[in-house]
């Protein structure tokens, strides 16, 4: 495997929540609100209506800083997609759909790690970075479920 391939990541997570479609879509659409429910999202600072600077820190003690620029926001299709630049370069997306009395969310991310530390350590630490992402996603799912439960009570 070439060194550059070690810095390329593709993630997919499927979440279910016991909340309505509109409420769920609006919560995942509101990037500025992520720190309220996703513990690893430490800071979101709006640049303009479609761009924000984001800082995340997951289980391992390093932060990632990047700008997210909205590319797609289609509530009818349930699709949100943003381009990321900075420590991570690529795309991140949500697909929200109705499922029973709740919703299903599919999170997909395809990125290149640009942060120097991650690039240097990738040959030995890639499995740890992948685990770090999995932990972040589990905590995000739990946080979203709790947040939506409080919102609809």
SULNOR-V438035 format. One record per backbone hydrogen bond with DSSP energy under -0.5 kcal/mol. CO is the residue of the C=O (numbers start at 1). NH is the residue of the N-H. Records with the same first field share a line. If there is no record, write none. Layout:
CO=NH + NH
This chain:
2=5 + 6
3=6
4=7
5=8
7=113
9=111
11=109
13=107
15=105
17=19 + 103
20=24
21=25
22=26
23=27
24=28
25=29
26=30
29=31
30=33
31=34
33=36 + 37
34=37 + 38
37=39
38=41
40=42 + 57
43=55
44=46
45=53
48=51
50=70
51=47 + 48
52=68
53=45
54=66
55=42 + 43
56=64
60=62
62=58
64=56
65=87
66=54
67=85
68=52 + 70
69=83
72=81
73=75
74=78 + 79
78=96
79=74
80=94
81=71 + 72
82=92
83=69
84=90
85=67
87=114 + 115
89=112
90=84
91=110
92=82
93=108
94=80
95=106
97=104
99=102
102=99
103=17
104=97
105=15 + 107
106=95 + 108
107=13
108=93
109=11
110=91
111=9
112=89 + 114
115=119
116=120
117=121
118=122
121=124 + 125
122=126
125=128 + 129
126=130
127=131
128=132
129=133
130=134
131=135
132=136
133=137
134=138
135=139
136=140
137=141
138=142
139=143
140=144
141=145
142=146
143=147
144=148
145=149
146=150
147=151
148=152
149=153
